[in-house]
Amino acid sequence: MYISIGNIINTKSQVLIVKKRIMISINIKSRTSFLKIVSFSMVLFFLLSSCEKEAVQTLPEREWTLVWSDDFNGAAGASPDNTKWSFDIGTGNNGWGNAELQYYTSRSSNVQLDGTGKLVITARSESFSGAGFTSARIKTKDLYAQAYGRFEARIKTPSGPGVWPAFWMLGSNIDATPWPQCGEIDIMEQRGQQPSITYGSVHGPGYSGGNAKTKAYGLTNGRFDTDYHIYAIEWGEGYIDYFVDDFLYQRITPEDVTGQWVYDHPFFIILNVAVGGNFVGFPTSGTPFPQSMYVDYVKVFKQK
């Protein structure tokens, strides 16, 4: 949507430049006709863009109460708060089900506080326990989970082919109800080779993996790896709304999925940087390592 709007804006600028040049030599009648055409085009553009935004931006008023958060305050080199986060360790089953290449560790070289209120998760190209890369994946499983509310994080993501940062959630019933029946909500995941695009998705029975319900959101001017952005969902009974910097770009409802709606129970939070995998492909010789994801905060709210 934004790429096409950008093209329209560029076209409009070109038309205005042409208008300025033509007005020097055209007569009043021609000038009037030209201005009518330009005015009509501008009105049509603003009407269309206004209608398009109104269709997705008009929301009921929601008031929130903060119920859980981590601002990642602590000494440089310290591990994340163990009352809030635990670690996934190793390579998982078939690369965590995605053919990922990294070995997840709890080492400070892969995950630590930076001393200025940021969590840093770093993927490295190194030989470790049979893997060619290391990184970290932390989660609130068995420490905090919630059904419904606003879940948000302020993050600066890494980039490069084969680098896969994510802020996401899994159903807390996963041990008894395996994936995808437990449900998965991807608040943010990115392909490092596309640093201006982020994705929001859900995975459930009948729509998982490559068949997930997903939508991309792209920046027209800028990259997600050069500055912090706020990624969030607002989740209620029968809907999940996806936001980037408080702009709503997607709403998913039970009618949008091709299987059972399984988003009616508590989910826990996960932060990680994967290397390789089905979603991003292999890193290349041009992928710079190390690659770090910086997390300013994670916050969870309940609706008042």
C-alpha positions as CSV (number, residue, x, y, z in Angstrom):
1,M,0.0,0.0,0.0
2,Y,2.7,2.5,1.0
3,I,4.9,1.8,-2.0
4,S,2.0,2.6,-4.4
5,I,1.2,5.8,-2.5
6,G,4.8,6.8,-2.7
7,N,4.6,6.3,-6.5
8,I,1.5,8.5,-6.6
9,I,3.2,11.2,-4.6
10,N,6.2,11.2,-6.9
11,T,4.0,11.4,-9.9
12,K,2.1,14.3,-8.4
13,S,5.4,16.1,-7.8
14,Q,6.4,15.5,-11.4
15,V,3.0,16.8,-12.6
16,L,3.4,20.0,-10.5
17,I,6.9,20.5,-12.0
18,V,5.5,20.1,-15.5
19,K,2.7,22.4,-14.7
20,K,5.1,25.1,-13.6
21,R,7.1,24.8,-16.9
22,I,4.0,24.8,-19.1
23,M,2.4,27.8,-17.4
24,I,5.1,30.0,-18.9
25,S,3.8,29.5,-22.4
26,I,0.2,28.2,-22.3
27,N,-2.8,30.5,-22.5
28,I,-5.3,31.0,-19.7
29,K,-7.8,28.5,-21.2
30,S,-5.2,25.7,-21.3
31,R,-4.0,26.6,-17.9
32,T,-7.5,26.4,-16.4
33,S,-8.1,23.0,-18.0
34,F,-4.8,21.7,-16.7
35,L,-5.5,23.0,-13.2
36,K,-8.9,21.2,-13.3
37,I,-7.2,18.0,-14.2
38,V,-4.6,18.3,-11.5
39,S,-7.3,19.3,-8.9
40,F,-9.4,16.3,-9.8
41,S,-6.5,14.0,-9.6
42,M,-5.5,15.3,-6.2
43,V,-9.0,15.1,-4.9
44,L,-9.4,11.5,-6.2
45,F,-6.0,10.6,-4.6
46,F,-6.9,12.0,-1.2
47,L,-10.3,10.4,-1.3
48,L,-9.0,7.0,-2.2
49,S,-6.1,7.1,0.4
50,S,-8.5,8.5,3.1
51,C,-11.0,5.7,2.5
52,E,-8.3,3.1,2.5
53,K,-6.8,4.3,5.8
54,E,-10.3,4.7,7.4
55,A,-11.1,1.0,6.6
56,V,-8.2,-0.2,8.8
57,Q,-7.5,2.6,11.2
58,T,-10.9,3.3,12.8
59,L,-10.8,1.3,16.1
60,P,-12.9,1.4,19.3
61,E,-11.3,3.2,22.1
62,R,-9.1,0.9,24.2
63,E,-7.6,1.7,27.6
64,W,-4.8,-0.4,28.9
65,T,-3.2,-1.2,32.3
66,L,0.4,-2.3,32.3
67,V,0.7,-5.7,34.0
68,W,4.1,-7.0,33.0
69,S,7.3,-5.5,31.6
70,D,11.1,-5.7,31.4
71,D,13.2,-2.6,30.7
72,F,16.4,-4.6,30.7
73,N,18.1,-2.5,33.4
74,G,21.2,-4.0,34.8
75,A,25.0,-4.2,34.6
76,A,26.7,-4.6,31.2
77,G,27.3,-8.2,30.5
78,A,24.6,-9.5,32.9
79,S,22.1,-12.1,31.8
80,P,18.4,-11.2,31.5
81,D,16.3,-11.4,34.6
82,N,15.8,-15.1,35.4
83,T,12.5,-14.4,37.2
84,K,11.2,-13.3,33.8
85,W,13.1,-15.2,31.2
86,S,14.6,-18.6,30.6
87,F,16.7,-20.0,27.7
88,D,16.2,-22.4,24.9
89,I,19.5,-24.3,24.4
90,G,20.8,-26.3,21.5
91,T,19.7,-26.9,17.9
92,G,16.2,-28.3,18.7
93,N,14.5,-30.9,16.6
94,N,15.5,-30.3,12.9
95,G,16.8,-26.9,13.6
96,W,13.8,-25.9,15.8
97,G,11.5,-27.3,13.2
98,N,12.7,-24.8,10.6
99,A,16.0,-26.1,9.4
100,E,17.8,-23.3,11.4
101,L,21.6,-23.5,11.5
102,Q,22.5,-21.9,14.9
103,Y,23.1,-23.4,18.3
104,Y,21.3,-21.4,21.0
105,T,23.3,-20.7,24.1
106,S,23.0,-18.7,27.3
107,R,26.5,-17.3,27.0
108,S,27.0,-13.5,27.4
109,S,28.6,-13.4,24.0
110,N,25.1,-14.3,22.6
111,V,22.8,-12.7,25.1
112,Q,23.4,-10.0,27.6
113,L,22.3,-6.6,29.0
114,D,24.4,-3.7,27.6
115,G,24.3,-1.6,30.8
116,T,22.1,1.2,29.1
117,G,18.7,-0.5,29.4
118,K,19.0,-2.7,26.3
119,L,18.9,-6.5,25.8
120,V,21.3,-7.6,23.1
121,I,20.9,-10.9,21.3
122,T,23.9,-11.6,19.0
123,A,24.2,-14.2,16.3
124,R,27.8,-15.2,15.5
125,S,29.5,-17.2,12.8
126,E,31.6,-19.7,14.8
127,S,32.0,-23.4,15.3
128,F,30.1,-24.6,18.4
129,S,28.9,-28.0,19.4
130,G,28.7,-29.1,15.8
131,A,26.9,-26.0,14.5
132,G,28.4,-23.3,12.4
133,F,26.6,-20.4,14.1
134,T,25.5,-19.4,17.6
135,S,22.8,-17.1,18.9
136,A,20.2,-16.9,21.7
137,R,16.5,-17.5,22.3
138,I,14.8,-16.4,25.5
139,K,11.2,-17.0,26.6
140,T,8.8,-16.4,29.4
141,K,7.5,-20.0,29.4
142,D,6.4,-21.1,32.9
143,L,7.2,-17.6,34.2
144,Y,4.6,-15.4,32.5
145,A,1.8,-16.0,30.0
146,Q,-1.4,-14.2,29.2
147,A,-4.5,-14.4,27.1
148,Y,-5.6,-11.2,25.4
149,G,-4.2,-7.7,25.8
150,R,-1.5,-5.6,24.2
151,F,1.9,-7.0,23.8
152,E,4.6,-4.7,22.5
153,A,8.4,-4.3,22.2
154,R,10.7,-1.6,21.0
155,I,13.4,-3.2,18.9
156,K,16.2,-2.4,16.5
157,T,16.7,-5.5,14.3
158,P,19.8,-7.0,12.6
159,S,20.1,-7.5,8.9
160,G,21.9,-9.6,6.2
161,P,20.9,-12.6,4.1
162,G,19.9,-15.6,6.3
163,V,19.4,-13.6,9.5
164,W,16.0,-14.1,11.1
165,P,15.0,-11.9,14.1
166,A,11.7,-12.5,15.8
167,F,9.4,-11.3,18.6
168,W,6.6,-13.9,18.9
169,M,4.5,-16.1,21.2
170,L,3.4,-19.7,21.6
171,G,0.5,-21.2,23.4
172,S,1.4,-22.0,27.0
173,N,-0.3,-25.4,26.6
174,I,2.4,-26.5,24.1
175,D,3.7,-29.4,26.2
176,A,0.3,-31.0,26.3
177,T,-0.9,-29.7,22.9
178,P,1.9,-29.7,20.4
179,W,2.5,-27.0,17.7
180,P,0.6,-25.9,15.7
181,Q,-2.5,-26.9,17.7
182,C,-1.2,-24.8,20.6
183,G,-1.1,-21.7,18.3
184,E,1.7,-19.3,17.4
185,I,1.5,-15.5,17.1
186,D,4.4,-13.8,15.3
187,I,4.3,-10.2,16.3
188,M,7.5,-9.4,14.3
189,E,9.7,-11.5,12.2
190,Q,12.0,-10.3,9.4
191,R,14.2,-11.6,6.6
192,G,17.6,-10.0,7.0
193,Q,17.9,-9.6,3.2
194,Q,14.8,-7.4,3.3
195,P,15.6,-4.8,6.0
196,S,12.6,-2.6,5.1
197,I,9.9,-5.3,5.5
198,T,8.4,-6.9,8.6
199,Y,5.9,-9.7,8.9
200,G,3.0,-10.4,11.2
201,S,1.5,-14.0,11.2
202,V,-0.5,-16.6,13.0
203,H,0.1,-20.4,12.8
204,G,-2.6,-22.9,13.7
205,P,-4.0,-26.2,12.7
206,G,-4.5,-26.2,8.9
207,Y,-2.5,-23.0,8.4
208,S,1.1,-23.3,9.6
209,G,4.6,-23.1,8.3
210,G,4.5,-21.9,4.7
211,N,0.7,-21.7,4.8
212,A,0.5,-19.4,7.8
213,K,-1.9,-16.4,7.7
214,T,0.6,-13.6,7.3
215,K,1.0,-10.0,6.0
216,A,4.0,-7.9,5.2
217,Y,4.5,-4.2,6.2
218,G,7.1,-2.1,4.4
219,L,8.8,1.2,5.2
220,T,8.9,3.5,2.2
221,N,11.8,5.5,3.5
222,G,14.0,3.8,6.1
223,R,15.1,0.4,7.3
224,F,14.2,-1.5,10.4
225,D,17.9,-2.2,11.2
226,T,18.9,1.5,11.5
227,D,16.5,2.6,14.2
228,Y,14.2,1.4,16.9
229,H,10.6,0.6,16.1
230,I,7.6,-0.5,18.2
231,Y,6.1,-3.8,17.2
232,A,2.8,-4.7,18.9
233,I,-0.4,-6.7,18.8
234,E,-3.7,-5.9,20.4
235,W,-5.4,-9.3,21.0
236,G,-9.0,-9.8,22.0
237,E,-11.7,-12.4,21.8
238,G,-12.0,-13.1,18.0
239,Y,-9.3,-10.7,16.7
240,I,-5.6,-9.9,16.6
241,D,-4.6,-6.5,15.4
242,Y,-1.0,-5.9,14.3
243,F,0.9,-2.6,14.6
244,V,4.2,-1.0,13.7
245,D,4.9,2.3,15.4
246,D,1.2,2.3,16.4
247,F,0.0,2.0,12.8
248,L,-2.5,-0.8,12.3
249,Y,-1.6,-2.8,9.2
250,Q,-3.4,-6.0,9.7
251,R,-6.4,-7.5,11.6
252,I,-6.8,-11.3,11.7
253,T,-10.2,-12.8,12.8
254,P,-11.5,-16.4,12.9
255,E,-13.0,-15.8,9.4
256,D,-9.5,-15.2,8.0
257,V,-8.0,-18.5,8.9
258,T,-8.5,-21.8,7.1
259,G,-8.6,-24.0,10.2
260,Q,-9.5,-23.8,13.9
261,W,-9.1,-20.5,15.8
262,V,-6.8,-21.4,18.7
263,Y,-6.1,-18.0,20.2
264,D,-8.3,-18.2,23.3
265,H,-5.8,-19.2,26.0
266,P,-2.6,-17.8,27.5
267,F,0.6,-17.4,25.4
268,F,4.2,-16.9,26.4
269,I,6.7,-14.5,24.8
270,I,9.9,-15.4,22.8
271,L,12.7,-13.2,21.6
272,N,15.4,-14.7,19.3
273,V,17.7,-14.3,16.3
274,A,17.9,-17.4,14.1
275,V,20.4,-18.0,11.4
276,G,19.2,-19.7,8.2
277,G,16.0,-21.7,8.0
278,N,13.0,-22.2,5.8
279,F,11.8,-18.6,6.1
280,V,15.1,-16.8,5.2
281,G,17.4,-19.3,3.5
282,F,21.1,-19.7,4.0
283,P,23.4,-16.8,4.9
284,T,25.8,-15.8,2.2
285,S,29.4,-14.8,2.0
286,G,28.1,-11.3,2.0
287,T,26.3,-11.7,5.4
288,P,28.2,-9.7,8.0
289,F,28.6,-11.3,11.4
290,P,28.2,-10.8,14.3
291,Q,24.6,-9.5,14.0
292,S,22.7,-8.1,17.0
293,M,19.1,-7.4,17.9
294,Y,18.7,-4.6,20.5
295,V,15.5,-4.7,22.6
296,D,14.7,-1.5,24.5
297,Y,11.7,-3.0,26.4
298,V,8.9,-5.5,26.3
299,K,5.5,-4.6,27.8
300,V,2.3,-6.4,28.3
301,F,-1.0,-4.7,29.1
302,K,-4.6,-5.8,29.9
303,Q,-7.6,-3.9,28.8
304,K,-9.3,-1.9,31.5
